[in-house]
Amino acid sequence: MDDSLLVNFNLERSAVSMPGYIAVEGPIGVGKTTLAKRLAATFNYDILLEEPETNPFLERFYRDRRTHALPVQLHFLFQRMQKLQALRQGDIFQQVRVSDFLIDKDPLFARVTLEDDDTPLLIVNTSEINLANQENESDYQNLVRYILQTRSGRHYYNPYPMEEISNASSMSY
């Protein structure tokens, strides 16, 4: 682990657990790729990205979502599977990566076969913050700090925008 990461986020080595794989997931157009690129740069990890420009159904989807949702999603699913299949030539967990997609396993299968230490999961609520916006660096830094301190199990990160916290703390009662 690079000591500059500890210094930048004001953490001690004993409080940090480096994630083995980071997947950013969400609906189209919310900034998954931007956030994945920032996280990959921060952690100095390889990046694995979807390629929306190769999806022949995407333009039609934006014109008529209901009719073209299934073909768009199937194309992305097959694309993701091809990318993951290419990684299987080696051990996909040997090199650390950040991706802008997640292939969900069946929850029952995961519960039966995986230990909590195999799938630490962090679910981030981004309804109140924009992690892709580089102007609000404190929200991003707080997320990275939280990722570094997450060791195992399922976690929910529900942050408030930093300006909202600042305004609330400056109010007098």
N, C-alpha and C positions, 0 to 999 in steps of 0.2 A: 504494500500500500504506500502511495506517495504521501510523504509527510505534509506537503503543501495543502493537500485536501483537509487534513486535520486542522492546520493553521487557519485556512480560509473559512472553515465552518466552526472554529473554536471548540473543537472536540478533543478528548483524550483517546489515545489508542485503545484503551481497555473498554471504552464505551461504544466502540464502533464495530459493526459487523458488515463487511463488504458484501453486497448482494451478488449472487451468482448469475442472475439473469434478470433483466428488467424488461417488462412488456408494458407498453402504453396502449390503452384501448379506449375506444369511444366512438361516437357517430362521425360520419363524414364531415370534414370541414371544421373541427373544433381545435385543431392544432396539435394532433398526435405526433406528426412527423417533426414539427418544430421542437416540441418538447423532447422527443426521442433523440434528436440531434444534440440538443443542449446537454441532456443527461450523459450521452455517449462522450461528449467532449469533457464534461466535468469529471467523469470517472475514468476517462481514457480507455473506453471499451469499444469493441467493434460494433458496427451498427447494421441491422438487417431491416430493410424498409420494403413496404408495399410499393408497387409501381402502378399507380392509378392511370398513368398515361397509356398503359398497354391494355386497359380494359375497354373493349369495343362497345360495351353497353352503357358506359357511364354518361355519355352525352345524352342518350335517350332517357336515362334515368332522371336526369335533371329536368327534362321536359315533362315526363310523366312517371312519377315515382311509383305509383301503384302498379302499373303494367310492367315496369322494367326492374323492380326491386330484386326479384329472384335471380334473373340472369346476372345482374351486377354482383350480387352476393356470392353466387356460385363461382363466377370468374375469380373473385378475390380468394375464395376458399381454395380453389384449385391452385392458384398462384402461391398462396401460403404453403400449401402442402408440397409443391415443387421446391420451394426454397428450403423448407425443413428437410425434405428428402435429400437434397444436395448436401446439407450439413451432416446427414447421417453417415457420410463417408468417414467422418471422424466422430468424435464424441461431442455432441452439441453442447454439453455442459462443461467441456474442457476449457474452451475459450469463453471469456465473458462477453456477452453481447447485450445490446439494447435494441428492441424492435418496436415498431409502431403497430404491432398487431399481436393477438393472443389466440392460440387455438385452444379453446376450452375443452378439457376432458369431461367426460360424463361424471357428475358429482359423486355418484355412487361408486364408480370405479376408483376415483381418486381417494375417497374416504376409506375404501377397503384396502387399497394397495400402497398408498403413499403415507409416509410419516409426516408430521407437522413440519419437521425440519426440511423436507423435500419441497414444499410448495409455499415458502412464506408468501403470503398474499397481502398486498396493501391496496385498499380501495380508496381512491382519492376523490372527494367531492369537489368538483371545480365549478359549482354553480355560483360561487361568490368571488372567485379569483380567476385570473387569466395567467396561467403558467407559461404560456408561449410569449407573452408580452415582456420583452427584455427591459422595459422601462421600470417595471415593478420587480426589482431584483430580490427584495426581501421575501416575497411569497415563494419564489423559486428556491432561495437559500434555506428557508424553513422546511420545504419539502425534502431537499437533499439531506438536511440534518436529520429529518425523521426517517428517511430511507436508511441512512447509515446506522441508526440506532434500533432498527427493526431486526429481530433475530429469527423468530419463527412464529407460526400460527397466522391467523387472519386478523388484520388490523384495518381500522377505518380512520382516515385522516379527513377531518372536517374543519378546515381552516376558515378564518374570517379574513377579509381583506385588511392589509396592514393599516391603511388609512382609517378604516372603521375602528380598529383597536386604538389608534392614536387619538381619534376624536373622542372616543368614550373615556379614555384615561385622562384627557385634559378637561373634561366636564367637572364642575364643582357641584356638590350636593349640599 
